[in-house]
Amino acid sequence: MDTPSDLTIGQLAQRAELATETLRHYERLGLIEPSRRSASNYRLYDPQALQRLRFIRRAQALGFSLPEIRQLLDLHRRGQGDMAQVRAIAEQRLRQIEQRMADLQRLRDGLEQLTRACPGHGSMGQCPILAALCSEEDPL
């Protein structure tokens, strides 16, 4: 018999405001798992599954990838040991974000330079933006 706290995948998806296919994807990746199956073979999830989904969404909002989130969930589930592993994962993600920000700043600066060089009128053959894009040299 199902307990009142058990949730079907549809109920869990609704409460988590996610598509059921997203939950199935997370299940395939090992991020969530049903606590058991019903007599009619439906996936049933315990209330902790909703907490895990909130964890996943918060981690994604901070830029963690799904493999990193799986590592963080595994570390959280263990509940013991040193938090150094968690910090290392977060520091690695921070370095990646900082690198991406530097790359975006470089792109912004390059595009800004090209935009300033373009007067915005005249023939296409004189457009410095198109010339830079056609050039064999890296415009940025």
C-alpha positions in Angstrom: 0.0 0.0 0.0 1.3 3.5 -0.9 1.9 5.8 2.0 0.3 9.3 1.9 3.7 10.9 1.6 4.6 9.0 -1.5 4.6 11.1 -4.7 4.2 9.9 -8.3 6.5 11.4 -10.8 3.7 13.7 -12.0 3.0 14.9 -8.5 6.7 15.4 -7.8 7.1 17.3 -11.1 4.2 19.5 -10.3 5.4 20.4 -6.8 9.0 21.0 -8.1 7.6 23.0 -11.1 9.6 20.8 -13.5 8.6 18.7 -16.5 8.3 14.9 -15.9 10.9 14.4 -18.7 13.4 16.5 -16.7 12.8 14.2 -13.7 13.4 11.2 -15.9 16.6 12.7 -17.1 17.7 13.4 -13.6 16.9 9.8 -12.7 19.0 8.5 -15.6 21.9 10.7 -14.4 21.5 9.3 -10.9 20.5 12.7 -9.4 17.2 11.4 -8.0 15.7 7.9 -7.7 12.3 6.6 -6.8 12.1 5.2 -3.3 10.1 2.3 -4.7 7.5 1.3 -7.2 3.8 1.0 -6.6 1.8 -2.2 -7.1 1.0 -1.0 -10.6 4.7 -0.2 -11.2 4.5 3.6 -11.0 7.6 5.3 -9.7 7.0 6.6 -6.2 9.2 9.2 -4.6 9.6 10.1 -0.9 9.4 13.7 0.3 13.2 13.9 0.3 13.1 13.8 -3.5 11.6 17.3 -3.5 14.4 18.5 -1.3 16.9 17.0 -3.7 15.2 18.8 -6.6 15.4 22.1 -4.8 19.1 21.4 -4.1 19.6 20.7 -7.9 17.9 23.9 -8.9 19.8 26.0 -6.5 23.1 24.5 -7.6 22.2 25.0 -11.2 21.4 28.7 -10.4 25.0 29.0 -9.1 26.4 27.6 -12.3 27.2 24.0 -11.3 27.0 21.4 -14.0 24.9 18.3 -13.5 28.0 16.1 -13.0 29.2 18.5 -10.3 25.7 18.5 -8.7 25.8 14.7 -8.6 29.1 14.9 -6.7 27.7 17.5 -4.3 24.6 15.4 -3.7 26.8 12.3 -3.1 28.9 14.3 -0.6 25.8 15.7 1.1 24.2 12.2 1.3 27.3 10.8 3.0 27.0 13.5 5.6 30.4 12.9 7.1 33.9 13.6 6.2 35.7 16.9 5.5 34.0 19.7 3.6 37.2 20.3 1.6 35.8 18.3 -1.3 32.7 20.5 -1.5 34.9 23.6 -1.4 37.2 22.3 -4.1 34.2 21.7 -6.4 32.9 25.2 -5.7 36.4 26.7 -6.3 36.8 24.9 -9.6 33.4 26.2 -10.7 34.3 29.7 -9.6 37.5 29.6 -11.6 35.5 28.4 -14.7 33.0 31.3 -14.2 35.8 33.8 -13.8 37.4 32.5 -17.0 34.1 32.7 -18.9 33.6 36.2 -17.6 37.1 37.2 -18.9 36.3 35.6 -22.2 33.0 37.5 -22.4 34.7 40.8 -21.5 37.3 40.2 -24.3 34.4 39.6 -26.7 32.6 42.6 -25.5 35.7 44.8 -25.9 36.3 43.5 -29.4 32.8 44.0 -30.5 32.7 47.4 -29.0 35.8 48.4 -30.8 34.4 47.2 -34.1 31.1 49.0 -33.5 32.9 52.2 -32.7 34.9 51.9 -36.0 31.7 51.6 -38.0 30.1 54.9 -38.9 26.7 53.3 -39.5 26.3 54.7 -43.0 27.9 54.3 -46.4 28.5 51.4 -48.6 28.8 47.8 -47.4 32.2 47.5 -49.0 33.5 50.1 -46.5 32.0 48.4 -43.4 34.8 47.8 -40.8 32.7 45.1 -39.0 32.2 43.1 -42.2 35.9 43.6 -43.1 37.0 42.3 -39.8 34.7 39.3 -40.1 36.1 38.5 -43.6 39.7 39.0 -42.5 42.1 36.1 -42.1 43.3 37.6 -38.9 41.4 37.3 -35.6 39.3 40.5 -35.3 39.3 40.2 -31.5 
